């Protein structure tokens, strides 16, 4: 799993976790994009965001494998409709709390 990117369903499933755990790198990337016009000027910041999301993906599969899988499968089935996967998202947040405990 180390050399693959997250699917859309995985990104949706971990969206709240991303907002909490990767916010610093995301803000640094967005600030860089505001400051510079050329995409290459922000490659370091972009790589930091990707690395953070990859680490989080591995962490969720490690800490809450079944809950994360159930959430991803629900989102796949319901075409990324978060409202229809509320039960699975709550179970994921209980198994892998947003505060990291």
C-alpha positions in Angstrom: 0.0 0.0 0.0 3.0 2.3 0.4 3.2 3.4 -3.3 -0.4 4.2 -4.0 -2.6 7.2 -3.7 -5.8 7.3 -1.8 -9.0 6.8 -3.8 -11.8 9.3 -3.8 -13.8 7.2 -1.3 -10.8 7.0 1.0 -10.3 10.7 0.8 -13.9 11.4 1.6 -13.9 8.9 4.5 -10.8 10.6 6.0 -11.8 14.2 5.2 -12.4 15.2 8.9 -9.1 13.5 9.9 -7.3 15.3 7.1 -8.7 18.7 8.2 -7.4 18.1 11.7 -4.1 16.3 11.1 -2.9 17.9 7.8 -4.1 21.4 8.3 -0.7 23.0 8.8 0.7 21.5 5.6 -2.5 22.4 3.7 -2.4 26.0 4.9 1.3 26.3 4.0 0.5 25.0 0.5 -2.4 27.4 0.0 -0.3 30.3 1.2 2.4 29.4 -1.2 -0.1 29.2 -4.1 -1.3 32.7 -3.2 2.2 34.0 -3.2 3.6 32.4 -6.4 2.1 31.9 -9.8 4.3 29.1 -11.0 3.3 25.6 -9.8 6.9 24.5 -9.3 7.4 27.1 -6.7 5.2 25.2 -4.3 6.3 21.6 -5.0 7.8 21.2 -1.5 4.5 22.3 0.1 2.5 20.0 -2.2 4.7 17.1 -1.4 4.2 17.7 2.3 0.4 17.6 1.9 0.6 14.4 -0.1 2.9 12.8 2.5 0.6 13.8 5.3 -2.4 12.3 3.5 -0.5 9.1 2.7 0.6 8.7 6.4 -3.0 9.3 7.5 -4.3 6.7 5.1 -1.9 4.1 6.6 -2.7 5.2 10.1 -6.5 4.8 9.6 -6.0 1.3 8.0 -3.8 0.4 11.0 -6.0 1.9 13.8 -9.5 1.2 12.5 -9.2 -1.2 9.6 -12.8 -2.5 9.6 -14.4 0.8 10.3 -12.4 2.6 7.6 -13.1 -0.2 5.1 -16.9 -0.1 5.9 -16.9 3.7 5.5 -15.0 3.5 2.2 -17.4 0.8 0.8 -20.4 2.8 1.9 -19.1 5.9 0.1 -18.4 3.8 -3.0 -21.9 2.3 -3.0 -23.6 5.7 -2.4 -21.4 7.7 -4.9 -19.6 9.7 -2.2 -22.8 10.8 -0.4 -21.5 11.5 3.1 -25.1 11.8 4.5 -25.9 8.2 3.5 -22.8 6.9 5.4 -23.3 8.8 8.6 -23.4 5.6 10.7 -20.1 4.4 9.2 -18.4 7.8 9.6 -19.4 7.9 13.3 -18.0 4.4 13.8 -14.7 5.5 12.2 -14.5 8.6 14.4 -15.1 6.4 17.5 -12.4 3.9 16.4 -10.0 6.6 15.3 -10.8 9.8 17.2 -10.1 13.1 15.5 -8.1 14.2 18.5 -5.7 11.3 18.0 -6.3 9.6 21.3 
